[in-house]
Amino acid sequence: METPAETLSKRLPEIVRASRLGDYGDASSALNKCIPYLEDLQMEPALRAKKKPLLDKINYSLETVVLMMGRKDWVAVADIIEFEVLPMLGEIGRSTA
């Protein structure tokens, strides 16, 4: 069974792609589908104990994504996910492997 970080690492690139192509409805929809996995990621006790600073950084980046969506800055949405969130999820994946 996949961890939330693994699932998100597979699904978030869809948001990046849709944002860069101007498919903003698809990007928003894909992000909504990721919310349960983001919640699961935050609730993993072992991860919270070992990686709280990293989870805090992910939260901050995601708050910025929501802000950029509100501003309709889809390039920023894609950049934050691609260059901040995905690498942090990769770090979580490496630490739990």
N, C-alpha and C positions, 0 to 999 in steps of 0.2 A: 504494500500500500504506500502511496506517495505521501510525503510530508507536505504540509501547507507551503513551505518554501519551494519545494520542487514543483508543485502545481502552479504556484504563482510565477515561477521562472519560465514556465511554458506558456502561460496565458498573458502575461504582461506585454510580451513583444507584439501581440495582436493589437493592443492599445497604441503602441508606438507606431505600428504600420498604419492603422486607421487614422491616427492623428496626422501623420505626415502626408497621407493621401487626401486629406480633407473629408474623410468619412466620419464626421464628428458624432453623429448618432451612433454609429457602430463603436466608436471609441468609448462613448459614455456607457453604452450597453455592456461592453466588455469589462469596463471598470466595475460596474454594478455586480457583475457575476463574480468578480474577485473579492468582493467585500467579505463573504463568509470565510474565505481562506485567510484573509488579512486578520480577521477576528481570531481564527483558530491559531494563527501564528503567535499572536499576542498572548494567548491563554496557555501556551505550552509551558508547564511549570519548570521543566529542566532548562528550557531556552531562556525563560525569564530570569532564572537564577544566574546563568552563565553569560548571557548576551544582552542584558538590559540596556547598556549604553547604545548598542547597535540597534536594538528595537526602537529606542527613543529617536535615533537618527532616521530610521525608516518612517516613523510616525511623522516627524517634522517634514520630511520630503513629501509624504502623502498629503499633509495639510497644504503644502505649497502647490501640489498638483490640483487640489480642489480649488484653491485660490486662482490659479491660472486658467482653470476651466471656466470659472466665473467671469474672468476677463476675456475669455475666448482666445487665449494665447495657446493654441494647440501645438505650436512648435516647442514652447516651453514645457508643455505637458509631456511630449515625446522625449525631450532631452532629459528631464528630471527622471523619468522612468528608466530610460536607457542607460544614462550615465551615473545615476545615483542609486536608485532602488534595486535594479537588477544586479549590480556588483555586490551590494550589501546582502542580497538574498543568496548570491553565490558563496559569500563568506560564511553565511549561516549553514548552507548546505555542506561546505567543506568541514565545518566544525562538528557537524552532527554525523558525518559519515564514519 
